[in-house]
Amino acid sequence: MAEKSNKRTIKGVVVSDKMDKTIVVKAERLVKHPVFHKYVRRHVKYKAHDEQNQCRIGDTVIIIESRPISRDKRWRMLEVLEKAK
């Protein structure tokens, strides 16, 4: 990984690995509420390509933007940061 990439990377937790070579990653972020000025958790789920089927539910992973792989998959799994216990 010597070259700098302009592609977005997101850190998240694997919530599903039931599909072949596909994982569903849930990414959370904190957003400040416009009226009450408290931070609220928002999440979004991404389908990501996992070529070796190495991820399991509960793993923390980094996904990176890629070309469209299927109708819903536009992300690839880059690395596993932490394995589930």
Backbone as a chain_set.jsonl record, in Angstrom:
{"seq": "MAEKSNKRTIKGVVVSDKMDKTIVVKAERLVKHPVFHKYVRRHVKYKAHDEQNQCRIGDTVIIIESRPISRDKRWRMLEVLEKAK", "coords": {"N": [[0.828, -1.189, 0.0], [1.772, 1.35, -0.958], [1.108, 3.5, -2.62], [-1.002, 6.418, -2.626], [-4.478, 6.428, -2.202], [-7.563, 7.647, -3.562], [-9.925, 6.604, -2.81], [-12.751, 6.012, -0.693], [-12.588, 4.829, 2.675], [-14.055, 2.769, 5.151], [-14.717, 1.955, 8.51], [-16.139, -0.776, 10.187], [-18.527, -3.152, 11.611], [-19.035, -6.594, 11.077], [-22.171, -7.836, 10.31], [-23.506, -9.819, 9.015], [-22.751, -12.861, 7.38], [-23.77, -14.683, 5.658], [-24.031, -14.941, 2.903], [-22.364, -16.035, -0.123], [-19.069, -15.117, -0.511], [-19.678, -12.532, 0.238], [-20.178, -9.945, 2.591], [-22.054, -8.245, 5.13], [-21.684, -5.089, 6.353], [-21.911, -3.049, 9.156], [-21.79, 0.313, 9.708], [-21.235, 2.804, 12.044], [-21.965, 6.189, 13.027], [-21.621, 9.346, 14.709], [-23.96, 11.914, 15.067], [-24.776, 15.267, 15.508], [-27.703, 16.376, 17.033], [-29.965, 18.678, 15.613], [-31.757, 20.296, 17.117], [-31.809, 19.509, 19.856], [-29.137, 19.327, 20.48], [-27.629, 17.098, 21.224], [-25.634, 14.161, 20.843], [-26.38, 11.686, 18.458], [-26.586, 8.286, 17.561], [-26.109, 7.113, 14.328], [-26.57, 4.714, 11.752], [-25.455, 2.775, 8.924], [-25.771, 0.202, 6.502], [-23.526, -1.691, 4.592], [-22.929, -3.708, 1.72], [-20.267, -5.809, 1.147], [-17.485, -7.11, -0.729], [-15.969, -10.178, -0.083], [-13.436, -11.968, -0.776], [-12.067, -14.359, 0.073], [-13.837, -15.475, 1.873], [-13.348, -15.02, 4.642], [-14.259, -13.519, 6.783], [-16.24, -13.311, 9.772], [-19.298, -13.117, 11.714], [-19.358, -10.299, 13.789], [-16.73, -9.519, 13.519], [-14.398, -6.827, 13.239], [-13.878, -4.712, 10.59], [-12.192, -3.13, 7.771], [-13.478, -1.504, 5.006], [-13.283, -0.732, 1.506], [-13.972, 1.55, -1.142], [-15.066, 0.447, -4.373], [-15.294, -0.622, -7.825], [-18.592, -1.312, -9.216], [-19.621, -4.481, -8.189], [-21.746, -6.185, -8.035], [-25.348, -5.882, -8.123], [-25.862, -4.646, -5.654], [-23.375, -4.514, -4.38], [-20.713, -2.41, -3.815], [-18.376, -2.17, -2.518], [-15.253, -3.371, -1.17], [-13.723, -5.748, 1.006], [-11.049, -4.715, 2.892], [-9.199, -5.181, 5.058], [-9.037, -7.214, 8.055], [-9.53, -5.985, 11.162], [-10.018, -6.787, 13.797], [-10.762, -9.889, 15.182], [-13.795, -11.649, 15.961], [-14.82, -12.648, 19.237]], "CA": [[0.0, 0.0, 0.0], [2.672, 2.487, -1.029], [0.488, 4.649, -3.27], [-2.144, 7.039, -1.954], [-5.71, 6.196, -2.944], [-8.626, 8.608, -3.312], [-11.136, 5.876, -2.498], [-13.164, 6.105, 0.704], [-12.515, 3.643, 3.514], [-14.985, 2.824, 6.277], [-14.526, 0.925, 9.524], [-17.434, -1.237, 10.659], [-18.648, -4.485, 12.204], [-19.751, -7.529, 10.215], [-23.428, -8.264, 10.92], [-23.99, -11.005, 8.314], [-21.808, -13.505, 6.465], [-24.515, -15.834, 5.135], [-23.9, -15.032, 1.452], [-21.073, -16.491, -0.604], [-18.129, -14.046, -0.862], [-20.277, -11.232, 0.542], [-20.461, -9.66, 3.994], [-22.793, -7.016, 5.382], [-20.931, -4.334, 7.343], [-22.664, -1.951, 9.761], [-20.912, 1.412, 10.08], [-21.928, 3.783, 12.883], [-21.376, 7.517, 13.149], [-22.315, 10.223, 15.65], [-24.467, 13.128, 14.443], [-25.342, 16.176, 16.503], [-29.108, 16.69, 16.779], [-30.024, 20.117, 15.38], [-32.543, 21.021, 18.108], [-31.463, 19.152, 21.233], [-27.685, 19.454, 20.622], [-26.98, 15.923, 21.784], [-25.147, 13.294, 19.778], [-27.229, 10.542, 18.19], [-25.923, 7.292, 16.72], [-26.72, 6.757, 13.052], [-25.822, 3.631, 11.129], [-25.787, 2.387, 7.564], [-25.227, -1.125, 6.205], [-22.921, -1.835, 3.276], [-22.549, -5.05, 1.283], [-18.875, -5.76, 0.707], [-16.961, -8.334, -1.325], [-14.984, -10.875, 0.746], [-13.019, -12.985, -1.743], [-11.687, -15.632, 0.698], [-14.829, -15.851, 2.892], [-12.618, -15.115, 5.902], [-14.914, -12.749, 7.842], [-17.334, -13.909, 10.52], [-20.131, -12.126, 12.398], [-18.708, -9.683, 14.937], [-15.397, -9.024, 13.169], [-14.248, -5.427, 12.882], [-13.17, -4.704, 9.31], [-12.114, -1.908, 6.982], [-13.907, -1.722, 3.629], [-12.84, 0.329, 0.609], [-14.786, 1.733, -2.338], [-14.584, -0.226, -5.574], [-16.244, -0.604, -8.93], [-19.741, -2.165, -8.912], [-19.359, -5.91, -8.326], [-23.073, -6.716, -8.333], [-26.345, -4.812, -8.035], [-25.761, -3.957, -4.364], [-22.005, -4.467, -3.85], [-19.789, -1.41, -4.338], [-17.289, -2.1, -1.543], [-14.432, -4.56, -0.979], [-13.121, -5.858, 2.329], [-9.616, -4.428, 2.782], [-8.492, -5.95, 6.08], [-9.743, -7.526, 9.292], [-8.816, -5.337, 12.268], [-10.181, -7.545, 15.041], [-11.621, -11.051, 15.042], [-14.824, -11.779, 17.005], [-14.445, -13.6, 20.284]], "C": [[0.873, 1.253, 0.0], [1.994, 3.711, -1.636], [-0.73, 5.145, -2.484], [-3.383, 6.877, -2.818], [-6.744, 7.259, -2.58], [-9.931, 7.933, -2.935], [-11.444, 5.963, -1.005], [-12.956, 4.775, 1.411], [-13.414, 3.847, 4.712], [-14.682, 1.665, 7.211], [-15.903, 0.529, 10.058], [-17.367, -2.65, 11.198], [-19.481, -5.354, 11.268], [-21.006, -8.004, 10.941], [-24.013, -9.479, 10.223], [-22.892, -11.531, 7.405], [-22.455, -14.71, 5.786], [-24.344, -16.018, 3.627], [-22.492, -15.501, 1.075], [-20.257, -15.296, -1.092], [-18.698, -12.657, -0.635], [-20.49, -11.118, 2.043], [-21.29, -8.379, 4.055], [-22.112, -6.328, 6.558], [-21.778, -3.174, 7.828], [-21.673, -0.901, 10.26], [-21.727, 2.439, 10.866], [-21.187, 5.108, 12.87], [-22.209, 8.315, 14.142], [-22.692, 11.515, 14.933], [-25.082, 13.993, 15.532], [-26.769, 16.542, 16.115], [-29.26, 18.204, 16.645], [-30.77, 20.912, 16.446], [-32.022, 20.766, 19.526], [-29.971, 19.16, 21.508], [-27.049, 18.29, 21.372], [-26.608, 15.009, 20.618], [-25.98, 12.024, 19.69], [-26.458, 9.588, 17.286], [-26.754, 7.034, 15.468], [-25.898, 5.621, 12.467], [-26.32, 3.391, 9.709], [-25.115, 1.038, 7.319], [-24.719, -1.149, 4.769], [-22.697, -3.307, 2.982], [-21.161, -4.949, 0.681], [-18.429, -7.124, 0.212], [-15.861, -8.893, -0.427], [-14.529, -12.102, -0.043], [-12.724, -14.337, -1.098], [-12.704, -16.149, 1.705], [-14.196, -15.976, 4.268], [-13.289, -14.379, 7.061], [-16.046, -13.537, 8.478], [-18.109, -12.79, 11.219], [-19.394, -11.617, 13.638], [-17.313, -9.173, 14.657], [-15.451, -7.532, 12.865], [-13.361, -5.358, 11.643], [-13.086, -3.293, 8.745], [-12.53, -2.274, 5.566], [-13.508, -0.505, 2.802], [-13.759, 0.363, -0.606], [-14.2, 0.959, -3.506], [-15.611, -0.057, -6.683], [-17.447, -1.47, -8.555], [-19.432, -3.634, -9.197], [-20.66, -6.645, -8.624], [-24.062, -5.564, -8.186], [-26.188, -3.995, -6.758], [-24.336, -3.757, -3.874], [-21.17, -3.423, -4.58], [-18.589, -1.228, -3.424], [-16.538, -3.424, -1.524], [-13.877, -4.55, 0.431], [-11.612, -5.693, 2.178], [-8.813, -5.241, 3.79], [-9.378, -6.171, 7.293], [-8.924, -6.912, 10.424], [-8.847, -6.201, 13.527], [-11.154, -8.683, 14.787], [-12.615, -11.09, 16.201], [-14.377, -12.823, 18.01], [-15.361, -14.793, 20.296]], "O": [[0.724, 2.116, 0.865], [2.266, 4.838, -1.222], [-1.39, 4.383, -1.777], [-3.353, 7.153, -4.017], [-6.799, 7.717, -1.439], [-10.945, 8.608, -2.756], [-10.543, 5.985, -0.167], [-13.128, 3.714, 0.81], [-13.529, 4.956, 5.232], [-14.425, 0.543, 6.772], [-16.733, 1.39, 10.346], [-16.304, -3.269, 11.24], [-20.498, -4.913, 10.734], [-20.923, -8.517, 12.057], [-24.919, -10.117, 10.759], [-22.192, -10.764, 6.744], [-21.765, -15.647, 5.387], [-24.494, -17.131, 3.122], [-21.553, -15.376, 1.861], [-20.692, -14.555, -1.974], [-18.242, -11.697, -1.256], [-20.927, -12.068, 2.692], [-21.235, -7.542, 3.154], [-21.978, -6.913, 7.633], [-22.304, -2.402, 7.026], [-20.831, -1.178, 11.114], [-22.779, 2.887, 10.41], [-19.965, 5.16, 12.724], [-23.371, 7.992, 14.384], [-21.858, 12.136, 14.274], [-25.826, 13.5, 16.38], [-27.015, 16.971, 14.988], [-28.739, 18.946, 17.478], [-30.458, 22.082, 16.667], [-31.82, 21.704, 20.298], [-29.565, 19.013, 22.66], [-26.051, 18.466, 22.071], [-27.201, 15.084, 19.542], [-26.254, 11.37, 20.697], [-25.764, 10.016, 16.363], [-27.954, 6.77, 15.548], [-24.683, 5.562, 12.655], [-27.44, 3.752, 9.348], [-24.04, 0.759, 7.849], [-25.395, -0.687, 3.85], [-22.322, -4.073, 3.87], [-20.906, -4.113, -0.186], [-18.921, -8.158, 0.664], [-14.933, -8.176, -0.053], [-15.167, -13.154, 0.018], [-13.09, -15.369, -1.659], [-12.458, -17.175, 2.34], [-14.474, -16.934, 4.99], [-12.92, -14.596, 8.215], [-16.722, -14.325, 7.818], [-17.636, -11.657, 11.305], [-18.875, -12.402, 14.432], [-16.752, -8.454, 15.484], [-16.429, -7.037, 12.305], [-12.243, -5.872, 11.637], [-13.802, -2.387, 9.173], [-12.012, -3.228, 4.985], [-13.408, 0.607, 3.321], [-14.263, -0.671, -1.043], [-12.982, 0.826, -3.621], [-16.655, 0.568, -6.499], [-17.333, -2.296, -7.649], [-19.032, -3.99, -10.306], [-20.671, -7.616, -9.38], [-23.661, -4.401, -8.132], [-26.362, -2.777, -6.779], [-24.106, -2.901, -3.02], [-20.942, -3.52, -5.785], [-17.863, -0.24, -3.541], [-17.108, -4.473, -1.823], [-13.593, -3.492, 0.991], [-10.971, -6.434, 1.433], [-7.851, -5.915, 3.42], [-10.332, -5.431, 7.535], [-7.764, -7.273, 10.624], [-7.845, -6.332, 14.231], [-12.238, -8.473, 14.244], [-12.311, -10.619, 17.297], [-13.651, -13.759, 17.677], [-15.189, -15.696, 21.115]]}, "num_chains": 1, "name": "protein.A"}
